[in-house]
Amino acid sequence: MALRLGADVCTATTEYGTILLDQRSGAYWELNPTGTLVVRTLLEGGDEEDAVGALVAEFDIDQDQAARDVAALTGQLRTSGLVS
C-alpha cells in the first residue's frame, strides 16, 4: 500500500538520507539510505512489495530481511502518525 505523509510532516534531503519533521510536535526522524529508498518508493505509489524489491536490487540484502525491514519501518511510521 502506498503511503502519504501527514499534513504536518515535511521532508528534507541530506547527504546521508532524509529527514521527516512532524511540525505538530517538533519531533523528527532521520532515515538512512535504505529507509529513504523505502519511503520514496511508497510515496511514489509503490507498495511494500515494490519497496522490498527496490532494497534487494540496490543493497546487499536478502528478500526475507528486506521484507522484515520494510514492515518494521512502515509500522513505525504509521504508529508515529507521520504517514497514513
Z-matrix of the N, CA and C atoms (Angstrom, degrees):
N
C 1 1.455
C 2 1.521 1 108.76
N 3 1.296 2 116.47 1 132.19
C 4 1.455 3 121.98 2 178.30
C 5 1.525 4 109.87 3 -66.18
N 6 1.306 5 115.65 4 155.41
C 7 1.464 6 121.63 5 179.06
C 8 1.513 7 110.57 6 -107.71
N 9 1.319 8 114.54 7 155.76
C 10 1.467 9 121.28 8 168.85
C 11 1.518 10 106.64 9 -129.66
N 12 1.320 11 115.51 10 136.73
C 13 1.461 12 119.44 11 175.45
C 14 1.513 13 109.35 12 -69.95
N 15 1.327 14 116.55 13 147.32
C 16 1.448 15 120.75 14 174.42
C 17 1.519 16 110.38 15 -61.83
N 18 1.310 17 116.60 16 156.86
C 19 1.471 18 121.69 17 -177.31
C 20 1.523 19 112.31 18 -59.76
N 21 1.321 20 117.75 19 -28.68
C 22 1.464 21 121.87 20 -177.35
C 23 1.525 22 113.19 21 -100.02
N 24 1.328 23 116.75 22 15.96
C 25 1.461 24 121.03 23 -178.34
C 26 1.517 25 109.38 24 -109.15
N 27 1.323 26 115.60 25 129.06
C 28 1.463 27 119.72 26 175.73
C 29 1.526 28 108.21 27 -122.04
N 30 1.316 29 115.44 28 162.75
C 31 1.462 30 120.98 29 -177.66
C 32 1.518 31 110.72 30 -124.08
N 33 1.307 32 114.66 31 156.20
C 34 1.463 33 122.02 32 172.89
C 35 1.521 34 107.32 33 -143.76
N 36 1.306 35 115.75 34 136.69
C 37 1.454 36 121.16 35 177.65
C 38 1.517 37 108.68 36 -90.57
N 39 1.325 38 115.80 37 136.02
C 40 1.456 39 121.65 38 177.38
C 41 1.520 40 108.90 39 -120.24
N 42 1.313 41 116.34 40 176.90
C 43 1.462 42 120.45 41 176.58
C 44 1.524 43 110.71 42 -64.35
N 45 1.325 44 116.79 43 -26.04
C 46 1.458 45 121.21 44 -175.34
C 47 1.518 46 113.47 45 -94.46
N 48 1.318 47 118.44 46 -29.73
C 49 1.458 48 121.43 47 -175.76
C 50 1.513 49 111.11 48 175.58
N 51 1.334 50 115.56 49 -125.21
C 52 1.461 51 120.91 50 -176.85
C 53 1.522 52 109.76 51 -138.47
N 54 1.325 53 115.93 52 142.64
C 55 1.457 54 122.54 53 173.89
C 56 1.525 55 107.89 54 -104.86
N 57 1.322 56 117.18 55 133.01
C 58 1.462 57 123.12 56 171.21
C 59 1.520 58 106.61 57 -110.31
N 60 1.317 59 117.88 58 122.10
C 61 1.455 60 122.62 59 -178.37
C 62 1.522 61 110.04 60 -113.89
N 63 1.327 62 115.42 61 123.04
C 64 1.466 63 121.34 62 174.51
C 65 1.521 64 106.35 63 -90.18
N 66 1.327 65 116.58 64 105.09
C 67 1.458 66 121.18 65 -175.49
C 68 1.523 67 112.84 66 -68.51
N 69 1.326 68 117.89 67 -20.08
C 70 1.472 69 120.37 68 177.95
C 71 1.518 70 110.76 69 -68.00
N 72 1.327 71 115.56 70 -46.24
C 73 1.460 72 119.64 71 -174.11
C 74 1.520 73 113.59 72 -103.17
N 75 1.327 74 116.67 73 -18.11
C 76 1.458 75 120.28 74 -175.51
C 77 1.524 76 112.44 75 84.13
N 78 1.330 77 117.04 76 -1.97
C 79 1.465 78 120.94 77 179.17
C 80 1.527 79 109.50 78 -75.24
N 81 1.329 80 115.69 79 147.11
C 82 1.453 81 118.59 80 177.20
C 83 1.519 82 110.51 81 -136.60
N 84 1.302 83 114.47 82 156.13
C 85 1.456 84 123.30 83 176.39
C 86 1.512 85 107.81 84 -119.45
N 87 1.298 86 116.58 85 138.61
C 88 1.456 87 120.96 86 173.72
C 89 1.522 88 107.70 87 -109.13
N 90 1.309 89 116.24 88 116.16
C 91 1.458 90 121.61 89 179.54
C 92 1.519 91 109.88 90 -93.48
N 93 1.325 92 115.89 91 132.70
C 94 1.458 93 120.04 92 175.08
C 95 1.530 94 108.75 93 -75.91
N 96 1.322 95 117.94 94 179.80
C 97 1.473 96 118.98 95 -177.69
C 98 1.531 97 114.14 96 -57.74
N 99 1.317 98 118.62 97 -36.40
C 100 1.461 99 118.99 98 179.10
C 101 1.520 100 110.85 99 -70.02
N 102 1.321 101 117.67 100 -42.39
C 103 1.462 102 121.12 101 177.01
C 104 1.515 103 111.38 102 -62.99
N 105 1.313 104 116.04 103 -39.18
C 106 1.466 105 121.00 104 177.78
C 107 1.519 106 110.61 105 -60.97
N 108 1.332 107 116.93 106 -44.46
C 109 1.463 108 120.92 107 179.94
C 110 1.532 109 110.73 108 -62.99
N 111 1.319 110 117.29 109 -42.74
C 112 1.464 111 121.24 110 179.12
C 113 1.522 112 110.28 111 -61.80
N 114 1.321 113 117.02 112 -51.75
C 115 1.464 114 120.76 113 -177.32
C 116 1.524 115 110.73 114 -64.06
N 117 1.312 116 118.14 115 -42.95
C 118 1.463 117 120.79 116 179.36
C 119 1.533 118 110.37 117 -60.53
N 120 1.323 119 117.10 118 -44.48
C 121 1.464 120 121.26 119 179.49
C 122 1.523 121 110.74 120 -59.59
N 123 1.330 122 116.78 121 -44.28
C 124 1.464 123 120.99 122 -178.24
C 125 1.528 124 112.03 123 -71.93
N 126 1.323 125 117.69 124 -38.10
C 127 1.465 126 120.47 125 179.00
C 128 1.528 127 111.36 126 -68.88
N 129 1.326 128 116.92 127 -26.64
C 130 1.463 129 120.86 128 179.42
C 131 1.524 130 112.37 129 -85.21
N 132 1.332 131 116.34 130 9.15
C 133 1.458 132 119.88 131 174.66
C 134 1.507 133 115.66 132 103.49
N 135 1.322 134 117.56 133 -3.53
C 136 1.457 135 119.99 134 177.86
C 137 1.522 136 110.97 135 -74.66
N 138 1.328 137 115.14 136 164.37
C 139 1.456 138 119.19 137 175.76
C 140 1.527 139 108.90 138 -104.40
N 141 1.328 140 116.22 139 -178.01
C 142 1.464 141 119.43 140 -177.11
C 143 1.522 142 111.81 141 -61.65
N 144 1.312 143 117.80 142 -34.82
C 145 1.465 144 120.87 143 177.38
C 146 1.528 145 110.86 144 -63.15
N 147 1.332 146 116.69 145 -38.90
C 148 1.466 147 120.69 146 176.02
C 149 1.528 148 111.01 147 -63.28
N 150 1.331 149 115.91 148 -40.84
C 151 1.463 150 120.31 149 179.54
C 152 1.531 151 110.75 150 -65.58
N 153 1.325 152 116.72 151 -39.93
C 154 1.468 153 120.50 152 176.50
C 155 1.524 154 109.43 153 -60.87
N 156 1.319 155 116.85 154 -47.05
C 157 1.459 156 120.68 155 178.97
C 158 1.519 157 112.56 156 -60.33
N 159 1.330 158 116.54 157 -39.00
C 160 1.465 159 120.69 158 178.84
C 161 1.530 160 110.75 159 -64.78
N 162 1.330 161 117.04 160 -41.14
C 163 1.465 162 120.27 161 178.33
C 164 1.524 163 111.35 162 -63.89
N 165 1.323 164 116.22 163 -45.81
C 166 1.465 165 120.62 164 -179.01
C 167 1.528 166 110.14 165 -62.41
N 168 1.323 167 116.98 166 -40.09
C 169 1.462 168 120.62 167 -178.96
C 170 1.523 169 112.65 168 -70.54
N 171 1.331 170 117.25 169 -33.87
C 172 1.469 171 121.13 170 -172.86
C 173 1.530 172 113.78 171 -92.58
N 174 1.326 173 116.55 172 -32.89
C 175 1.465 174 120.56 173 -173.18
C 176 1.522 175 110.51 174 -123.77
N 177 1.306 176 115.85 175 161.36
C 178 1.466 177 121.82 176 179.04
C 179 1.531 178 108.62 177 -81.44
N 180 1.338 179 116.05 178 80.24
C 181 1.456 180 122.06 179 -176.85
C 182 1.522 181 108.68 180 -144.17
N 183 1.337 182 116.89 181 142.81
C 184 1.456 183 118.32 182 -179.74
C 185 1.535 184 110.80 183 -85.33
N 186 1.296 185 115.44 184 163.38
C 187 1.469 186 123.27 185 -174.38
C 188 1.528 187 112.63 186 -56.30
N 189 1.324 188 117.31 187 -45.79
C 190 1.469 189 120.71 188 -177.50
C 191 1.524 190 111.80 189 -64.86
N 192 1.326 191 116.52 190 -44.23
C 193 1.470 192 119.55 191 178.78
C 194 1.519 193 110.56 192 -64.79
N 195 1.325 194 116.72 193 -41.12
C 196 1.464 195 120.51 194 179.25
C 197 1.524 196 110.33 195 -61.45
N 198 1.327 197 117.50 196 -41.90
C 199 1.468 198 121.18 197 179.65
C 200 1.530 199 110.68 198 -63.73
N 201 1.327 200 117.09 199 -41.26
C 202 1.478 201 120.19 200 177.76
C 203 1.525 202 110.95 201 -64.63
N 204 1.327 203 116.57 202 -42.02
C 205 1.460 204 120.90 203 -179.31
C 206 1.531 205 111.71 204 -65.31
N 207 1.323 206 116.95 205 -42.87
C 208 1.462 207 120.63 206 179.09
C 209 1.529 208 109.80 207 -63.83
N 210 1.322 209 117.41 208 -45.34
C 211 1.467 210 120.81 209 179.91
C 212 1.533 211 111.16 210 -62.32
N 213 1.321 212 116.78 211 -41.14
C 214 1.467 213 120.11 212 179.87
C 215 1.520 214 111.17 213 -65.23
N 216 1.325 215 117.19 214 -46.04
C 217 1.462 216 120.05 215 -178.71
C 218 1.520 217 111.35 216 -64.89
N 219 1.312 218 117.68 217 -47.46
C 220 1.468 219 119.38 218 -178.73
C 221 1.526 220 110.62 219 -64.42
N 222 1.309 221 117.56 220 -36.52
C 223 1.462 222 120.55 221 176.59
C 224 1.525 223 111.59 222 -62.73
N 225 1.324 224 117.14 223 -43.50
C 226 1.459 225 120.61 224 179.17
C 227 1.518 226 111.77 225 -66.61
N 228 1.310 227 117.26 226 -40.08
C 229 1.463 228 120.35 227 179.18
C 230 1.528 229 110.90 228 -64.75
N 231 1.324 230 116.77 229 -40.67
C 232 1.465 231 120.07 230 178.59
C 233 1.532 232 110.76 231 -67.78
N 234 1.321 233 117.09 232 -44.94
C 235 1.464 234 121.40 233 179.90
C 236 1.520 235 111.42 234 -59.99
N 237 1.320 236 116.82 235 -36.48
C 238 1.464 237 121.60 236 -178.40
C 239 1.533 238 112.03 237 -76.79
N 240 1.336 239 116.62 238 -14.04
C 241 1.459 240 120.29 239 -178.86
C 242 1.518 241 114.28 240 83.53
N 243 1.331 242 116.65 241 10.81
C 244 1.468 243 119.09 242 -179.46
C 245 1.524 244 112.37 243 -77.47
N 246 1.308 245 116.96 244 -25.20
C 247 1.474 246 121.01 245 -178.76
C 248 1.517 247 110.21 246 -135.00
N 249 1.312 248 113.13 247 163.40
C 250 1.473 249 119.37 248 172.65
C 251 1.502 250 108.79 249 -130.12
